Amino acid sequence: MWSNRQAFRNGNRDGIPIALGYFAVAFTLGIAAKNAGFTPIQAFICSATNLASAGQYAGFTMVRENASYFMMAVMILVANARYMLMSSALSQKFDPKTPLIHRFLVAYSVTDEIFGICISVPGKLNPIYAYGAMLLTIPAWSLGTYFGVIMGNVLPPNVVSALSVGLYGMFIAIIVPAAKRDKVIMLLVFISMAASGLCEILPLISTVPSGLRIMILTVVISAIAAIIKPVTDDPYAAKE
């Protein structure tokens, strides 16, 4: 019981900066929802049930453009495809005896940032840790969207742009500690950044949706790294 309590507190602690970033960034998502004709309550429910900024933004944009359900489903599938990879990787962090219900609940909250802190936990992942982070991040994301709709276009464009940068800075803060601990991870981070940058400017690849590009890069780079430099089941055990 004490272990679960401590895991929950650790999740709360690590979830605080993510929740603050989510609340700020969700304002811009709320503005997109308002432009698509969503009410504050509708946008709140959307964010509470679909924790994916790129997927939600794509959905709001296609609603505004009166796109078909089929096109919307395909676009959101492509935009959120990377979460399938994250969930597969995160499933390996659980103890084999972890009940299926815990796996489902944690999978519901998988985002780039939640995945980052969960995958960085030394040893096996206690799902209670993820619940501690979820308790703060999900309401923050949903309320940020809600108030973003209310604010609408009241905020100056430069303020909205500044708020959007917070999410990227927060994700960098998550990967830096792991990169400092392991030189292989640091090298992979730089390779991933360089490859992602090249994909943005190369003539043919740049036309591929960003979500699909991320998924392809993740599979290719992680597969090569796993072959060249395989890790143990508990890579941090010897370092703690």
Buried (B, 14 or more C-beta within 10 A) or exposed (E): EEEBEBBBEBBBEBBBBBBBBBBBBBBBBBBBBBBBEBEBEBBBBBBBEBBBBBBBBBBBBBBBEEBEEEEBEBBBBBBBBBBEBBBEBBEEBBEEEBEEEBBEBBBBBBBBBBBBBBBBBEEBBBBBBBBBBBBBBBBBBBBBBBBBBEBEEEBEEEEBEEBBEBBEEBBEBBBEEBBEBBEBBBEBBEBBEEBBEEBEEEEEBEEBBBBBBBBBBBEEBBEEBEEEEEEEEEBBEEEE
